[in-house]
Amino acid sequence: MDVSKEIDVEYISMRTDAEALSHQLPALRLQAQQLVKTLNTGTHGRRKAGAGEDFWQFRSYNTQDAASNIDWRQSARQDQLYIRQQELETAETVWFWVDHTMNMAFKSQKHLPFKVEAACILSLATGLLLVKGGENFGAVSKEAKASHGPASFERFAHEIISSPVPFQKLTSLLPVRSKSRFILVSDFLYDRKDLETVFDYITSLGREAVLVHIADPVEITFPFEGRAEFKGLDSSLSVTLNKSEAVREEYLQRFENHRNWLRETASRRDWTYCFHSTSQSAGQTLSTIYFSLQEEKN
């Protein structure tokens, strides 16, 4: 898209998108870590003790505990009685999907992140917060695995950046285990029927989702003036307008309709919708994502 001297549009080659992002993983991880430092979450986690199979922690025995729950080996080592707690079987797992289509491989200024970079940073930062809370998380992939802890984060980060999953494949790849929640990060520039198919599928599973809507500032404001040529990022489509400002009002209305439809769709399903411009600080968006996960929903 070659529009003006003021707007320096860039995009990642479709064939090298995942590879280019993979090379940037250390930098993206560092940006995610810095972003997490700006958010004060406290020590909130959602893992709970219960009748599960996975070990969670030891705690001191009290007189209300059944003797059968005492871990005698640990107690002998510490010369004190300890209870071995398991993780509640219904603990929730958070699954992430990041859009890697060419629409996301776009930025309008050199100092801005590509939309896909912003999506990855937000996902990595949320993952780091889940690590701090001891919670289960994973990336949607052909061999989706969820776990918790720092070691799991490294696998998760690599999958988020290097193993893209097409949006239309989500209905066959989304994990269907109980107590899951999904975070979908995209510009959602798909046919509305395709969006509804995936959203209806998630609803049919009895799951909730967080829709994180990513946009570049020129997509929000359409600041073009005079003669402008617009080229598709993943096709040979090209449109030249002699007076690009003449279509601004119609474009802005369509963009706002898209935002409103996503917001209303999320609200109707009792999901969370949040909008993020790549020109703005990601702290508020991260806060919305993370704290929405702390809400107990039916």
MARGU-572949 format. One record per residue (C-alpha): residue number from 1; residue in one letter; z, y, x. Coordinates in Angstrom, 2 decimals. Each point is the difference from the previous one (the first is absolute). Example, Ala and Ser with C-alpha at 12.3 -4.5 7.8 and 13.67 -1.06 7.14 Angstrom:
BEGIN
PT seq type      up   north    east
PT   1    a    7.80   -4.50   12.30
PT   2    s   -0.66    3.44    1.37
This chain:
BEGIN
PT seq type      up   north    east
PT   1    m    0.00    0.00    0.00
PT   2    d   -1.22    3.18    1.78
PT   3    v    1.17    2.97   -2.00
PT   4    s    1.04    2.98    2.10
PT   5    k    1.21    1.17    3.39
PT   6    e    3.52    0.46   -1.39
PT   7    i    0.33   -3.58   -1.24
PT   8    d   -0.25   -2.48    2.85
PT   9    v   -0.42   -3.30   -1.83
PT  10    e    0.58   -3.25    1.87
PT  11    y    0.02   -3.64   -0.98
PT  12    i    0.56   -3.37    1.65
PT  13    s   -2.96   -2.31    0.39
PT  14    m    0.16   -2.71   -2.68
PT  15    r   -0.56   -2.72    2.60
PT  16    t    2.79    1.20    2.27
PT  17    d    2.60    1.16   -2.54
PT  18    a    2.50   -2.86    0.40
PT  19    e   -0.59   -0.22    3.74
PT  20    a    0.49    3.74    0.47
PT  21    l    3.20   -0.04   -2.02
PT  22    s    1.28   -3.03    1.91
PT  23    h   -0.34    1.91    3.26
PT  24    q    2.03    2.81   -1.55
PT  25    l    2.85   -2.27   -1.14
PT  26    p    2.54    1.23    2.59
PT  27    a   -0.68    3.64   -0.93
PT  28    l    0.13   -0.73   -3.74
PT  29    r    3.24   -1.93    0.45
PT  30    l    1.51    2.92    1.92
PT  31    q   -1.01    2.45   -2.73
PT  32    a    1.56   -2.31   -2.59
PT  33    q    3.24   -0.16    2.02
PT  34    q    0.12    3.79    0.27
PT  35    l   -0.62    0.30   -3.73
PT  36    v    2.88   -2.36   -0.77
PT  37    k    2.35    2.19    2.06
PT  38    t   -0.67    2.88   -2.39
PT  39    l    1.19   -2.00   -3.01
PT  40    n    3.71   -0.44   -0.66
PT  41    t    0.25   -3.27   -1.94
PT  42    g    3.57   -0.91    0.79
PT  43    t    0.75   -3.72    0.41
PT  44    h   -1.49   -1.13   -3.27
PT  45    g   -1.41   -3.49   -0.27
PT  46    r   -0.73   -2.25   -2.95
PT  47    r    0.75   -3.40    1.49
PT  48    k    2.91   -1.68   -1.76
PT  49    a    2.07   -3.11    0.43
PT  50    g   -0.66   -2.85   -2.38
PT  51    a   -0.96   -3.64   -0.49
PT  52    g   -3.06    0.05    2.24
PT  53    e   -1.17   -2.14    2.89
PT  54    d   -0.37    2.56    2.81
PT  55    f    2.97    0.97    2.15
PT  56    w    0.92    3.67   -0.25
PT  57    q    3.36    0.67    1.69
PT  58    f    3.58   -1.13    0.61
PT  59    r    2.95    1.80   -1.55
PT  60    s    3.75   -0.49    0.14
PT  61    y    1.57   -2.48   -2.42
PT  62    n    2.27    1.29   -2.78
PT  63    t    2.19   -1.89   -2.43
PT  64    q   -2.53    0.34   -2.84
PT  65    d   -2.64   -2.00    1.90
PT  66    a   -0.47   -3.71   -0.58
PT  67    a    1.01   -2.15    2.96
PT  68    s   -3.38   -1.76   -0.22
PT  69    n   -1.70    3.25    1.10
PT  70    i    1.88    0.21    3.30
PT  71    d   -2.17   -0.45    3.10
PT  72    w    2.35   -2.09    2.14
PT  73    r   -2.11    0.17    3.17
PT  74    q   -0.12    3.81    0.01
PT  75    s    3.67    0.16   -0.96
PT  76    a    0.98   -2.26    2.91
PT  77    r   -1.89    2.21    2.46
PT  78    q    1.73    3.19   -1.18
PT  79    d    3.42   -1.47   -0.82
PT  80    q   -0.36    1.54   -3.46
PT  81    l   -1.38   -1.25   -3.32
PT  82    y   -3.56    1.12   -0.80
PT  83    i   -2.24   -0.37   -3.04
PT  84    r   -3.69   -0.71    0.61
PT  85    q   -1.97    2.18   -2.42
PT  86    q   -3.52   -0.82   -1.08
PT  87    e   -2.60    2.51   -1.12
PT  88    l   -0.45    0.24   -3.75
PT  89    e   -3.05   -2.01   -1.05
PT  90    t   -1.19    2.86   -2.17
PT  91    a   -0.11    2.51    2.89
PT  92    e   -3.09    2.11   -0.38
PT  93    t   -2.94    0.00    2.41
PT  94    v   -2.11    3.13    0.50
PT  95    w   -3.71   -0.67    0.60
PT  96    f   -2.32    2.63    1.48
PT  97    w   -3.74    0.51   -0.38
PT  98    v   -1.87    2.76    1.87
PT  99    d   -3.57    0.95   -0.93
PT 100    h   -2.43   -0.24    2.96
PT 101    t   -3.24    0.95   -1.74
PT 102    m   -2.26    2.65    1.51
PT 103    n    1.26    2.58   -2.49
PT 104    m    3.33   -0.23    1.81
PT 105    a   -1.62    0.44    3.44
PT 106    f   -0.39    3.72   -0.54
PT 107    k    1.58    3.27    1.08
PT 108    s   -1.17    3.59   -0.36
PT 109    q    1.66    1.52    3.08
PT 110    k    0.70   -1.26    3.53
PT 111    h    3.73    0.66   -0.25
PT 112    l    0.36   -2.10   -3.17
PT 113    p    0.42   -3.77   -0.13
PT 114    f   -2.70   -2.16   -1.54
PT 115    k    1.07   -1.04   -3.48
PT 116    v    0.38   -3.60    1.14
PT 117    e    2.23    1.15    2.89
PT 118    a    2.26    1.87   -2.41
PT 119    a    0.13   -3.10   -2.21
PT 120    c    0.97   -2.21    2.95
PT 121    i    2.68    2.42    1.24
PT 122    l    1.63    0.16   -3.45
PT 123    s   -0.08   -3.79   -0.29
PT 124    l    1.43   -0.54    3.49
PT 125    a    2.73    2.57   -0.61
PT 126    t    0.96   -1.67   -3.29
PT 127    g    0.04   -3.36    1.80
PT 128    l    2.36    1.41    2.64
PT 129    l    2.35    1.20   -2.74
PT 130    l   -0.05   -3.46   -1.55
PT 131    v    0.86   -1.47    3.41
PT 132    k    3.03    2.30    0.18
PT 133    g    1.06   -1.18   -3.45
PT 134    g   -0.42   -3.68    0.88
PT 135    e   -2.58   -0.42   -2.75
PT 136    n   -2.98   -2.34   -0.36
PT 137    f   -3.52    1.40    0.37
PT 138    g   -3.51   -1.07    0.90
PT 139    a   -3.66    0.99    0.03
PT 140    v   -2.42   -1.43   -2.54
PT 141    s   -2.39   -2.27    1.90
PT 142    k   -1.65   -3.42   -0.18
PT 143    e    3.13   -1.51    1.56
PT 144    a    2.58    2.38   -1.42
PT 145    k    3.48   -0.50    1.43
PT 146    a    3.09    2.02   -0.75
PT 147    s    3.17    0.21    1.99
PT 148    h    2.54    2.53    1.26
PT 149    g    1.11    1.35    3.33
PT 150    p   -1.60    1.71    3.02
PT 151    a   -2.02   -3.03    1.09
PT 152    s   -1.63   -0.20   -3.42
PT 153    f   -0.92    3.67    0.19
PT 154    e   -2.28   -0.57    2.99
PT 155    r   -2.06   -2.58   -1.91
PT 156    f    0.00    2.22   -3.06
PT 157    a   -1.25    3.04    1.96
PT 158    h   -2.86   -1.97    1.51
PT 159    e   -1.07   -1.38   -3.39
PT 160    i    0.17    3.39   -1.73
PT 161    i   -2.35    1.50    2.57
PT 162    s   -2.22   -2.89    1.10
PT 163    s   -0.32   -2.30   -3.02
PT 164    p   -1.49    2.03   -2.87
PT 165    v   -0.29   -1.61   -3.43
PT 166    p   -2.66    1.23   -2.48
PT 167    f    1.48    1.48   -3.17
PT 168    q   -1.94   -2.40   -2.22
PT 169    k    1.62   -2.95    1.84
PT 170    l    3.53    1.00   -0.93
PT 171    t   -0.01   -2.07   -3.19
PT 172    s   -0.40   -3.14    2.10
PT 173    l    2.17    0.97    2.98
PT 174    l    3.04    1.74   -1.48
PT 175    p    3.06   -2.25    0.40
PT 176    v    1.31   -1.15   -3.38
PT 177    r    3.53   -0.96    1.01
PT 178    s    2.84    1.45   -2.06
PT 179    k    1.64    3.37    0.65
PT 180    s   -2.90    1.67    1.78
PT 181    r   -1.08    3.62   -0.02
PT 182    f   -3.29    1.35    1.31
PT 183    i   -0.87    3.19    1.87
PT 184    l   -3.70    0.86   -0.28
PT 185    v   -1.19    2.82    2.29
PT 186    s   -3.50    1.33   -0.66
PT 187    d   -2.13    2.86   -1.28
PT 188    f   -0.76   -2.37   -2.93
PT 189    l   -3.66    1.05   -0.08
PT 190    y   -1.08   -3.14   -1.81
PT 191    d   -1.59   -0.63   -3.34
PT 192    r    2.70    0.39   -2.61
PT 193    k   -0.67   -3.51   -1.34
PT 194    d    0.73   -1.44    3.46
PT 195    l    3.22    1.98    0.20
PT 196    e    1.09   -1.18   -3.43
PT 197    t   -0.77   -3.63    0.89
PT 198    v    2.34    0.09    2.99
PT 199    f    2.68    2.03   -1.77
PT 200    d   -0.10   -2.30   -3.04
PT 201    y    0.35   -3.01    2.29
PT 202    i    3.12    1.44    1.64
PT 203    t    1.44    0.76   -3.43
PT 204    s   -0.78   -3.55   -1.18
PT 205    l    2.13   -1.30    2.87
PT 206    g    2.90    2.06   -1.29
PT 207    r    0.02    2.06    3.20
PT 208    e    0.25    3.70    0.71
PT 209    a   -1.98    2.13    2.43
PT 210    v    0.06    3.28    1.84
PT 211    l   -3.39    1.76    0.05
PT 212    v   -0.30    2.27    3.05
PT 213    h   -3.02    2.24   -0.54
PT 214    i   -1.43    1.40    3.29
PT 215    a   -2.38    2.98    0.16
PT 216    d   -1.43    2.35    2.61
PT 217    p    0.47    3.73   -0.74
PT 218    v   -3.75    0.63   -0.51
PT 219    e    0.02   -2.68   -2.70
PT 220    i    2.75    1.95   -1.73
PT 221    t   -1.44    3.53    0.29
PT 222    f   -3.79   -0.44    0.48
PT 223    p   -0.25    3.15    2.19
PT 224    f   -3.76   -0.21    0.60
PT 225    e   -2.25    3.05   -0.31
PT 226    g   -3.76    0.43    0.12
PT 227    r   -2.39   -2.70    1.15
PT 228    a    1.77   -3.29    0.75
PT 229    e   -1.15   -3.54    0.64
PT 230    f    2.25   -2.85   -1.15
PT 231    k   -0.57   -3.43    1.54
PT 232    g    1.58   -3.26   -1.13
PT 233    l    2.19   -1.61    2.66
PT 234    d   -1.12   -3.55   -0.75
PT 235    s   -3.54    0.50   -1.29
PT 236    s   -3.18    2.00    0.48
PT 237    l    0.82    2.13   -3.06
PT 238    s   -0.49    3.70    0.73
PT 239    v    0.23    3.03   -2.31
PT 240    t   -0.85    3.58    1.00
PT 241    l    1.31    2.90   -2.09
PT 242    n   -1.29    3.53    0.48
PT 243    k    3.04    1.50   -1.70
PT 244    s    2.79   -2.51    0.43
PT 245    e    2.53    2.38   -1.56
PT 246    a   -1.86   -0.38   -3.30
PT 247    v    1.33   -3.56   -0.43
PT 248    r    3.56    0.74    1.16
PT 249    e    1.53    0.35   -3.44
PT 250    e   -1.54   -3.23   -1.27
PT 251    y    1.01   -1.89    3.15
PT 252    l    3.60    1.27   -0.12
PT 253    q    0.26   -1.04   -3.64
PT 254    r   -1.21   -3.51    0.84
PT 255    f    2.42   -0.25    2.89
PT 256    e    2.89    1.12   -2.19
PT 257    n   -1.07   -2.50   -2.68
PT 258    h    0.15   -2.74    2.65
PT 259    r    3.52    1.04    1.03
PT 260    n    1.18    0.24   -3.60
PT 261    w   -1.41   -3.40   -0.90
PT 262    l    1.79   -1.65    2.94
PT 263    r    3.23    1.81   -0.83
PT 264    e   -0.15   -0.92   -3.69
PT 265    t   -0.97   -3.58    0.77
PT 266    a    3.00   -0.36    2.29
PT 267    s    2.35    1.63   -2.52
PT 268    r   -1.20   -2.25   -2.81
PT 269    r    0.82   -3.08    2.10
PT 270    d    3.33    1.42    1.21
PT 271    w   -1.40    0.24    3.53
PT 272    t    0.36    2.79    2.54
PT 273    y   -2.89    2.32    0.84
PT 274    c    0.09    2.38    2.95
PT 275    f   -2.70    2.25    1.38
PT 276    h   -0.41    0.79    3.69
PT 277    s   -2.29    2.56    1.64
PT 278    t   -0.69   -0.71    3.68
PT 279    s    0.59    3.70    0.74
PT 280    q    3.63   -0.17   -1.15
PT 281    s    3.12   -1.48    1.55
PT 282    a    0.37   -3.67   -0.85
PT 283    g    3.79    0.23   -0.29
PT 284    q    0.12    0.73   -3.72
PT 285    t   -2.52   -2.74   -0.78
PT 286    l    1.98   -2.52    2.07
PT 287    s    3.17    1.01   -1.81
PT 288    t   -1.66   -0.54   -3.39
PT 289    i   -1.30   -3.43    1.03
PT 290    y    3.23   -1.23    1.50
PT 291    f    2.40    1.21   -2.64
PT 292    s   -2.23   -1.31   -2.78
PT 293    l    0.55   -3.44    1.54
PT 294    q    3.74    0.42   -0.36
PT 295    e   -0.26    0.41   -3.77
PT 296    e    0.97   -3.06   -1.98
PT 297    k   -2.71   -0.59   -2.60
PT 298    n   -0.21   -2.64   -2.70
